[in-house]
Every structure is written in structure tokens, then in C-alpha cells.
Amino acid sequence: MNYFRQAEPEEVYNVALNMRERDFEEIDALRWSEGREELAQGLCNELGNFQNVFVCGDDDGPVAIVCYIPLRRGVWSLGLFATDSFQNIGSFLTKRIIREIIPALDHGGAHRVECQSIVGYDQVHAWLEFLGLREECLLKGFGKNGEDFKTFSWVRDEAGHYGWDRGEIVNVH
């Protein structure tokens, strides 16, 4: 049975410690930490008690952490990291993001939602685009070792709409 709820600090730590190798490479490039243990502890300390941090898992335990963090009024950062069991909960989590997180951001008055992802992580880039984010720009040398990143974003248009449409949300299976 899959679940999606607010994350406990130990769940953030456990998923971070066991995250997919590519997730580790991406997040580690954006942090001061060295190694999985230090990265997991840092993420646990920063995200473990934050209100908008959620865990998604199955009968075997927590698999993914997804969060949306305010950067400034109206602007939010979206993040996710997961273990190698992501395929077991991927569709379920995608539906939760579309049906719960996106509307929460909309109702919260967000005019921009963004995330950065390391160049070459094509599987994640395709998933972000499926969610409605659009590739916006290339950030040369953005990582601590000079890694290039891409920024993906949703931006509310002048009419007050996002790139996501309520019809698209309903039709996602």
C-alpha cells in the first residue's frame, strides 16, 4: 500500500542516505557536505521539521521525499530525491504532486515555482516537463565542482494561469 504524508526527520535522513546515485550526485553538487552521511544529516536537519516536506513510500518503507520551500513571497523551490525503489511509487507520487502540491501552490498565491537539475539527468527532466515545468535556462558552473545545471519553472501568466491546466490534472493516469 502506497502512502503520502508529511515526512518525519528520520524518514528524510533514511531516504537521503539511500537515495539514487544520480540524485546524490545532483544534490551533493549543490551542498557543502562531503559524502552521503554528511549530506543525509544536513538534509535531515534542514528539511526534517519543515511543514512542506512529504514522504512517499510503500509497504517496504519510505521511498521518496518531495518538498516545496518558499524562497520569497510568491516564489517556491520544488525538490525531490528518492531511493532506487522510485519506480514502485512513481505514478502514485506523480498523481499526489498533481492533485495536492500543485493546487496548494496555486492557492498559496505562488507566481513562480522553480527547481534546478544537473545537466544530463534526462529522466528527471522529462518527468519535470510532464508535471508542467518548462526548461528555462542553463546555469553554467552552478555546482560546487563546476557542474552545469538547468532551471525548470512554472510561471503564472498575465491572466493568472499556470502552465498546468485543470483538465490536464484530471486526465493524468
Order of alpha helices (4+ residues) and beta strands (2+ residues): beta-alpha-alpha-alpha-beta-beta-beta-alpha-alpha-beta-alpha-beta-beta-alpha
